[in-house]
Amino acid sequence: MKLPGSTAHVDTRASSASRCPACLPIILYNLIMQTISAFMAFTQAMIITNGGPNNSTMLYALYVYNQAFKYNDMGYACAMSWFMLVVMGLITFIIFKTSKFWVFSEAN
C-alpha cells in the first residue's frame, strides 16, 4: 500500500513489535508485571469509594481486606489470598508458555 505523499511503500500489516524484535522481551516483562498489578489493585478502590455504592467497585483484593479486617475472618481471607496466588501463578505460567511463539531471542 502506498500512502499519499510518501515515496516508499509501507506495509500496514506489520506491527511495531515485529520491526523491533529486541523489544519483545521487554513487552513480555511489562505484560507479566501489569497482569500481576491488576490483580493487586486495592488502593484506588479503598481510598476513593471503599467498595462503592452497592459494592460496584469491590475488587478481589478489597474483598480480601474486608474479610480480614472488617469482618475479622482471617482464615477465609488467607484462603482467598492463596487462591489469588494460584490464579496469578497459572496466568503467569500461561503467558510464559505462550511467549515462545511471539518472543524471539538470539538463543532460539
C-alpha positions in Angstrom: 0.0 0.0 0.0 1.3 3.4 -0.9 0.4 6.3 1.3 -0.4 9.6 -0.3 2.7 11.9 -0.3 5.1 9.1 0.6 7.9 7.9 -1.6 8.2 4.4 -0.1 5.8 1.5 0.2 4.5 1.0 3.7 3.4 -2.4 4.9 0.5 -1.5 7.2 0.1 -5.1 8.4 3.5 -5.2 10.1 3.3 -4.4 13.8 5.9 -2.3 15.6 6.9 -5.3 17.6 7.9 -7.3 14.5 10.1 -4.4 13.4 11.8 -4.3 16.8 12.4 -7.9 18.0 14.6 -6.7 20.8 11.6 -5.0 22.3 9.6 -8.3 22.7 11.3 -9.4 26.0 10.6 -6.0 27.5 7.0 -6.3 26.4 6.8 -9.8 27.9 8.2 -8.4 31.2 5.7 -5.5 31.3 2.8 -7.8 30.4 3.6 -10.0 33.4 4.1 -7.1 35.8 0.9 -5.4 34.7 -1.1 -8.6 34.9 0.1 -9.1 38.5 -0.5 -5.5 39.5 -4.1 -5.7 38.0 -4.8 -8.5 40.5 -3.4 -6.4 43.3 -5.4 -3.2 42.6 -6.5 -2.1 46.0 -5.6 1.4 46.9 -7.8 3.2 44.3 -10.9 1.3 45.3 -10.2 1.7 49.0 -9.4 5.4 49.1 -11.9 6.7 46.5 -15.0 4.6 47.1 -14.4 2.0 49.8 -16.2 -0.6 47.7 -18.6 1.9 46.2 -22.3 2.1 46.2 -23.8 -1.3 46.3 -20.3 -2.9 46.0 -19.8 -1.7 42.4 -16.1 -1.3 42.9 -15.5 -4.2 45.2 -12.3 -5.6 43.8 -10.9 -9.0 44.8 -8.1 -7.5 46.9 -10.5 -5.1 48.7 -12.9 -8.0 49.4 -10.0 -10.0 51.0 -9.1 -6.9 53.0 -12.7 -6.5 54.2 -12.9 -10.2 55.1 -9.7 -10.0 57.1 -10.0 -6.7 58.9 -13.6 -5.5 58.8 -15.3 -8.9 59.5 -12.3 -10.4 61.3 -12.4 -13.6 59.3 -8.6 -14.2 58.9 -8.9 -17.8 57.8 -11.2 -17.1 54.9 -9.1 -14.1 53.8 -6.0 -16.2 54.0 -7.6 -18.9 51.8 -8.7 -16.3 49.3 -5.2 -14.9 49.2 -3.7 -18.3 48.5 -6.4 -18.8 45.7 -5.4 -15.5 44.2 -1.7 -16.5 44.3 -2.5 -19.8 42.5 -4.6 -17.9 39.8 -1.8 -15.3 39.3 0.7 -18.2 39.0 -1.4 -20.0 36.4 -1.9 -16.9 34.3 1.9 -16.1 34.5 2.7 -19.7 33.6 0.4 -19.5 30.6 2.0 -16.2 29.5 5.4 -17.7 29.8 4.5 -20.9 27.8 2.9 -18.9 25.0 5.7 -16.4 24.9 7.8 -18.9 22.9 5.5 -18.2 19.9 5.9 -14.4 20.0 9.1 -13.6 21.9 12.3 -14.2 19.9 15.8 -14.2 21.4 19.2 -15.0 20.0 19.2 -18.3 21.8 16.4 -19.5 19.5 
